[in-house]
Amino acid sequence: MKFGIGASNPFKIEVRFRGPDSKVLRELAEKAKAIFRKTENALYVRDDWRYPVKSVQLKFSEVKGRRIGVTRSDFASAVNWNFSGETAGVLRENNELIPIISRPSEAERKSITELNNVLVWSSSTGKSYPVSQVSDGIETVFEDYQIYKRDRMPTITVQCTPAKGTAAEFRNAVLEELEAIEIPEFYSMDWGGEFESSGEATAKLKIMFPISVVIMFIIIAALFTTLKDVWAAFAVLPFSIIGVTFGLLAVDKSFGFMAILGFLGLAGMLLKNAIVLIDQANLEMANGAYRYKDIIMSAVSRMRPVAMGAGTTILGVAPLISDAFFDAMAATIVFGLLGGTVLTLYVVPSAYAILFNAKDERGL
């Protein structure tokens, strides 16, 4: 048995078709199911409407009904009373109210063949008539067992789960053929499953991403006396995208939810390394003389703890690169931290020297 990671969802792939006519929706669903099955990588291909079931329908005749004074409501009440019964009263037993159901005997209501013996009461004439006198006969038809609606519109969902690989890989494999299905007017197709849930999660994360960056900026600003220190620390973040891009290309993943999550963690790690360098540089510049030599020495003295911290994190996260769920996040952290740490030892001192207008030994 396979166990999923994260929210429980037995069907990783879902395609929804919406429209007014259930027959057209079923035709669209069958086309989608045929595409899924053709890939030979789809398990549990189905739709959520299930198969149509047989239904016996009595055709009420308005013309015949008017002749003898029977309305459609009288007709429906008679059929309902014959098979389901109607509440005639209530029996109180202690604190419990027990409904009294009026209906024919079991022998008269257990079979469809008894439909012809149903008597319909005419409120206008005060007489009962056989159902055959107010109907055009009995018809057996197939009707939908259950119909789901979305925004009050009938919606059928085609579902499956990949036998191997991820849901994103399966979707990319069938996307072109599914998009080629001709959708009639007043009908629509949209994706559900992991694609939809991932999109919703990513949208929320994109809202929180800038908020998190602002909070990190405020916290770092509270650690130092000038904003120049803060800008020097943040200078490394844009350059870390070089390592992130290389890592995502290496594992063939997009910058999705898990990658964004990993980049937030990466930003915190790189800023921590930058804070260590800047703090050491401030100690070296305690005399107020900002010189290249002192900035370089502060970077050299802090190189070992920065490299050791980054190295242990990289070794700890690296095994997750082969995981189907965490690969994008792991690649973002590992390659982003690897490239970002190397660049931190160059970019942060350079930014610090530029912002504080550092001088060389000659005072230039």
FIKE-696449 format. One line per 5 residues: number of its first residue (from 1); for each residue z, x, y of C-alpha. Coordinates in steps of 0.1 Angstrom, whole numbers, plus 5000, padded with zeros to 4 digits. Example, Ala and Ser with C-alpha at 12.3 -4.5 7.8 and 13.67 -1.06 7.14 Angstrom:
# residues 2
1 = 5078:5123:4955 | 5071:5137:4989
This chain:
# residues 364
1 = 5000:5000:5000 | 4991:5012:5035 | 5017:5010:5063 | 5005:5008:5099 | 5020:5027:5128
6 = 5031:5007:5158 | 5028:4970:5162 | 5021:4951:5129 | 4986:4938:5128 | 4969:4932:5094
11 = 4934:4930:5110 | 4926:4960:5132 | 4891:4946:5141 | 4887:4912:5157 | 4857:4896:5174
16 = 4860:4862:5190 | 4833:4837:5196 | 4839:4809:5220 | 4819:4778:5227 | 4817:4739:5225
21 = 4800:4735:5191 | 4819:4745:5160 | 4786:4746:5139 | 4771:4772:5163 | 4804:4792:5163
26 = 4803:4794:5125 | 4768:4806:5125 | 4777:4834:5150 | 4808:4843:5128 | 4786:4845:5097
31 = 4763:4870:5115 | 4793:4891:5125 | 4807:4891:5090 | 4774:4902:5076 | 4774:4932:5099
36 = 4809:4941:5089 | 4802:4939:5052 | 4770:4960:5056 | 4790:4990:5068 | 4808:4991:5033
41 = 4839:5003:5052 | 4854:4968:5059 | 4883:4953:5041 | 4894:4916:5041 | 4864:4903:5061
46 = 4872:4867:5070 | 4875:4843:5099 | 4905:4823:5110 | 4889:4788:5106 | 4887:4790:5068
51 = 4862:4770:5048 | 4853:4734:5057 | 4869:4707:5035 | 4856:4674:5021 | 4865:4644:5041
56 = 4859:4607:5034 | 4850:4587:5065 | 4847:4550:5070 | 4819:4541:5095 | 4832:4513:5117
61 = 4805:4489:5129 | 4810:4476:5164 | 4785:4448:5158 | 4802:4435:5127 | 4836:4439:5142
66 = 4827:4418:5173 | 4814:4390:5151 | 4848:4384:5134 | 4870:4397:5163 | 4881:4430:5148
71 = 4885:4460:5172 | 4884:4496:5163 | 4921:4498:5168 | 4927:4470:5143 | 4904:4488:5118
76 = 4923:4521:5122 | 4957:4505:5119 | 4946:4488:5086 | 4934:4520:5071 | 4965:4539:5083
81 = 4988:4512:5069 | 4971:4512:5035 | 4974:4549:5029 | 5002:4563:5051 | 5022:4532:5060
86 = 5038:4521:5093 | 5074:4521:5104 | 5087:4485:5102 | 5123:4492:5112 | 5153:4515:5109
91 = 5182:4515:5085 | 5215:4531:5097 | 5235:4549:5071 | 5266:4564:5087 | 5253:4586:5115
96 = 5218:4588:5100 | 5188:4566:5109 | 5164:4561:5080 | 5130:4547:5089 | 5118:4517:5069
101 = 5081:4523:5059 | 5058:4493:5052 | 5029:4502:5029 | 5011:4489:4998 | 5022:4498:4963
106 = 5013:4532:4949 | 4986:4517:4927 | 4968:4503:4957 | 4968:4535:4978 | 4965:4564:4954
111 = 4927:4564:4952 | 4898:4564:4976 | 4882:4537:4955 | 4908:4513:4969 | 4892:4516:5003
116 = 4869:4486:4996 | 4901:4465:4989 | 4917:4472:5023 | 4922:4441:5044 | 4917:4443:5081
121 = 4937:4418:5103 | 4919:4402:5132 | 4943:4394:5160 | 4918:4370:5176 | 4911:4348:5146
126 = 4944:4353:5128 | 4927:4361:5095 | 4923:4392:5073 | 4889:4405:5063 | 4878:4430:5037
131 = 4869:4464:5052 | 4833:4461:5039 | 4827:4433:5065 | 4835:4456:5094 | 4820:4489:5082
136 = 4787:4504:5075 | 4799:4521:5043 | 4818:4552:5032 | 4805:4587:5038 | 4817:4620:5024
141 = 4813:4649:5049 | 4825:4684:5054 | 4847:4690:5084 | 4867:4720:5097 | 4901:4723:5082
146 = 4915:4739:5113 | 4901:4748:5147 | 4917:4773:5170 | 4913:4770:5207 | 4916:4796:5235
151 = 4919:4783:5270 | 4911:4749:5256 | 4878:4761:5242 | 4871:4762:5204 | 4873:4799:5194
156 = 4866:4814:5160 | 4878:4850:5153 | 4861:4872:5128 | 4886:4897:5114 | 4886:4928:5091
161 = 4903:4962:5088 | 4887:4996:5082 | 4889:5010:5047 | 4890:5045:5062 | 4891:5060:5096
166 = 4904:5043:5128 | 4896:5010:5143 | 4879:5027:5173 | 4855:5046:5149 | 4847:5013:5131
171 = 4841:4995:5163 | 4817:5022:5176 | 4798:5020:5143 | 4791:4983:5145 | 4791:4978:5183
176 = 4754:4981:5188 | 4745:4956:5161 | 4772:4931:5173 | 4761:4934:5209 | 4725:4926:5197
181 = 4735:4892:5184 | 4719:4866:5205 | 4747:4845:5222 | 4735:4810:5233 | 4742:4797:5267
186 = 4778:4784:5272 | 4790:4807:5244 | 4807:4841:5247 | 4818:4870:5225 | 4848:4893:5232
191 = 4868:4919:5213 | 4904:4914:5201 | 4925:4934:5176 | 4935:4970:5184 | 4908:4973:5211
196 = 4923:4945:5231 | 4959:4955:5226 | 4951:4991:5235 | 4933:4980:5266 | 4963:4959:5277
201 = 4986:4988:5271 | 4964:5013:5289 | 4961:4990:5319 | 4999:4988:5322 | 5002:5026:5317
206 = 4976:5032:5345 | 4998:5013:5368 | 5029:5033:5359 | 5011:5067:5360 | 5009:5071:5398
211 = 5045:5057:5401 | 5057:5084:5376 | 5039:5111:5396 | 5055:5099:5428 | 5089:5099:5412
216 = 5084:5135:5399 | 5073:5145:5434 | 5105:5131:5449 | 5127:5148:5423 | 5111:5182:5428
221 = 5113:5178:5466 | 5150:5172:5463 | 5153:5206:5444 | 5138:5227:5472 | 5142:5230:5509
226 = 5105:5228:5519 | 5075:5207:5508 | 5055:5239:5504 | 5075:5246:5472 | 5066:5212:5459
231 = 5028:5216:5467 | 5029:5250:5450 | 5044:5234:5418 | 5019:5206:5418 | 4990:5230:5422
236 = 4989:5236:5385 | 4983:5200:5374 | 4946:5197:5384 | 4939:5229:5365 | 4956:5217:5334
241 = 4927:5191:5330 | 4906:5221:5318 | 4927:5225:5287 | 4930:5187:5282 | 4893:5183:5283
246 = 4887:5210:5258 | 4913:5196:5235 | 4899:5160:5235 | 4864:5174:5229 | 4878:5194:5200
251 = 4892:5163:5183 | 4864:5140:5195 | 4887:5116:5213 | 4886:5097:5246 | 4912:5098:5273
256 = 4928:5066:5261 | 4963:5053:5259 | 4978:5080:5237 | 4961:5107:5257 | 4974:5093:5290
261 = 5009:5092:5274 | 5005:5128:5264 | 4993:5139:5299 | 5025:5124:5314 | 5046:5145:5291
266 = 5023:5175:5298 | 5028:5171:5335 | 5066:5173:5331 | 5064:5204:5310 | 5040:5222:5334
271 = 5061:5212:5364 | 5092:5226:5347 | 5075:5259:5342 | 5063:5259:5378 | 5099:5252:5390
276 = 5112:5282:5371 | 5086:5305:5388 | 5091:5291:5423 | 5129:5293:5420 | 5126:5329:5410
281 = 5102:5336:5438 | 5126:5320:5463 | 5153:5343:5451 | 5130:5373:5456 | 5122:5361:5491
286 = 5158:5356:5501 | 5154:5382:5528 | 5126:5362:5544 | 5099:5387:5538 | 5071:5371:5518
291 = 5053:5399:5501 | 5026:5399:5473 | 5046:5425:5453 | 5077:5403:5452 | 5058:5372:5442
296 = 5041:5391:5414 | 5074:5405:5401 | 5089:5370:5401 | 5060:5358:5380 | 5063:5387:5356
301 = 5101:5384:5352 | 5097:5347:5344 | 5067:5351:5321 | 5087:5354:5289 | 5109:5323:5292
306 = 5079:5302:5304 | 5057:5314:5275 | 5085:5310:5249 | 5092:5274:5261 | 5055:5265:5260
311 = 5050:5282:5227 | 5078:5264:5209 | 5064:5230:5222 | 5029:5239:5211 | 5040:5248:5176
316 = 5061:5217:5173 | 5033:5193:5184 | 5003:5211:5168 | 5007:5195:5133 | 5001:5160:5149
321 = 4965:5170:5158 | 4955:5160:5122 | 4972:5126:5125 | 4950:5096:5130 | 4973:5079:5154
326 = 4988:5108:5175 | 4958:5132:5175 | 4947:5124:5211 | 4982:5128:5224 | 4988:5160:5204
331 = 4955:5175:5216 | 4963:5167:5252 | 4997:5184:5250 | 4988:5214:5229 | 4956:5224:5247
336 = 4968:5212:5281 | 5000:5232:5277 | 4982:5262:5263 | 4957:5264:5292 | 4982:5252:5318
341 = 5008:5278:5309 | 4983:5306:5313 | 4971:5292:5346 | 5006:5286:5358 | 5012:5324:5358
346 = 4982:5327:5381 | 4978:5295:5401 | 5015:5290:5411 | 5020:5325:5425 | 4986:5323:5443
351 = 4994:5289:5458 | 5029:5301:5468 | 5014:5332:5485 | 4988:5310:5504 | 5013:5284:5515
356 = 5039:5309:5527 | 5013:5333:5541 | 5026:5363:5520 | 5019:5398:5532 | 5011:5430:5514
361 = 5029:5464:5518 | 5010:5470:5550 | 5021:5437:5565 | 4987:5422:5563
